[in-house]
Amino acid sequence: MSSRVSTFEELKIGNFEYLFIVVEWNDYQGRVATEIEKHTDTFGAHLGIKGLIVKAYKKATYSTADQVLQKNWPKDIQKKLKRSQDPIIIIIENDFSSFDPENNRWALIEFVGFYKKTDGIPKLFDTLATITSKEENLFDFLKKYKKKGSVKKILKYFEFKPGILGFSINGNAIIEDLLDID
């Protein structure tokens, strides 16, 4: 499912397994933001009852970005978030108001460099929705492959941080493989 909100603070997980929160840092609509916007509802429909993708109304862009920055992120992630100009997606399995990056699982999808390959964004959304619909828990799925080592390729997509419960996802690396780009 997909939704528009004025604030992230009121986001509830409800019966969903995941919240996919699109964070935009400014009002400028670059190619990445336009492509994400174009596919948000399709991604939400593909997620079905397993996940909710949420975007802020344009007038709430800055205030919702501030709400994300107020969370207790690891220092390197906080620094990345503050520098980011491109949209990101944060995946959580909690109400946003109670979400704590130090105590809850999370994933951060960055779209750095996607302006050259925006046609890969729907492929990324399809991959995430397919994994979500097939597995009980997206985070468990990712951990399983990390432990098995059977899919070494997938590990280059994720930056696991020791001592914290979240990780950053290199969306660009996923798209390069999906599109077979060198």
N, C-alpha and C positions, 0 to 999 in steps of 0.2 A: 504494500500500500504506500501511498505518498501523501504528504501533507505540507501545508504552508503555515508558518507560525509567526507571531510577533515577538516571542521570547522562547529561548530554549529552557529556561528555568521551570516551566510548567510541563515539559515533555515527560510523559509517563510511558514506561515499558508495557504496561498492561498485559495483554495476552501474547504480545510479540516476543520473539526470542532476542531480537536485535533492534537497536535504533541506529540507522545510518544517517548521520548528521552532516549535511553539506554546510561548510563554513566558507563564506566569502568575506574578504577583508576590506573590500571597497566597492564602490558603485560602478566601476568600469567593467564593461562586458567584453572581455577578450574572447578569443576563439574557444578556449577551454571552458569558460563559464557558459558560453552560448551552447556548446555541445552538451555539457552536463544538463543544462536547462531543457534542451530538446529531448533528452532521454530519461529524465527523472520519472515521469509518470509510467513509462514502459517498464523501467526498472522496478518501480513500486508494484506494478501489476504482476511482474514475474516473481517478486518476493512473496506475494500473496500474504497469507496470515503469519508467515515466519518472521517478517521484518517490515519495518516502516522507515522509508527514506523521508527526511524532513529538510526543508529549506526555509529560510527566513523570508518574509516579505521584504522587498527592496528597501522600504523605509526603516526596516529593523536590522539592516546589514551590520552597521557599526556596533549597535548595542549587543547583538547576539555574538559577534566576534569578541567583544569585551568579556562576555559571559564565559566563553571558552578560555580566554586568556587568564581568567581569574581562578581557574582550576589549579590544583597543586601538581603541575607537570614536572617531570624530571628536567633539570636545568638545560640539557642539550635540546630537548623537545620544545621547551618554552622558548628558547632562542630561535629555533626553526620557525615556530608559529609566529613570533613577532616579526620575523623578516619576510614571511611569506606574502607574496602578492597574488599567487594563484589559489584557486579554491582548493580545499582539502575535504576529505570525508573522514569523520571519526565514527568508528563502530564501537558501540557499547552494549551492555546487556543489563543496564540499570536505568532507573529514572535519572534524568540529567541532574536534577537538584541534589541527589545523594551520590552521584558519581564522583569517585575520588581516584585519580590516576595511580596513586600509590597503593591503593587497596583493592581495586577492581580491574578486571581484564578489559583491554581496549586495543584497538588497532587504528592506525592513522594512515590514510592513503593520500599520498602527495601526487600532484599533477605537474610537477616541475618539468619543463621541457615538452609538455604535451602540445604546445602550440604548433609544433611541426607535424604531429601525428594525431590530430583530434579524431580521426576516423576510428581510432582504437578504443575510444571511451565506451562506445556501446558494447564492444567485445569484452572489455573489463567488467562492465555491469552484468553482462550475460554470464561471465565466469563466476562472479560473486554470487549471483542469484542461483545459479545451478548448484554450486557448492552448498549454499544455504538450504536449498530445498532437498538435497540428498543427505546431508549430515545432520545429526542431532544438534551439534554445536559447532559453529564456525571456528572458534578458538581451539576446540579439541581436535578438529580436523587438521589445523595447522600444526599443532603440537605433535600429533601422531606422525606426520610426515617428517618433522624435525627429528623425532626420536628414531624412527625406522631408518632414516637415511636413504630410503628407497627412491626418493624423488629429490635428488640433490639439486636439480635445476630450480625447483621451487624456492630453495633456500636463498638464492640470490635476490629474490623479491622482497625478503623480509629482513629487517634490522632488529634483532632481538637484543634487548637491553638487559644486562645482568642486574639482578636485584630489584627489577620492577616487573609489573604484571602486563605491560603493554608492549607493543612493537610498532615500528613504522614500516609501511609497505611502499616499495618503489614501483609505483604503477607504471612508470615508463618502461622498466625492464620487462614487466608482464606483457605490455603491448608489443614491444619489440619481438618477443617470442611468438605471440599470437599472430603477428603479421609477418614473421620470419624476416625481420630487418636486421642487418648487421650494423 
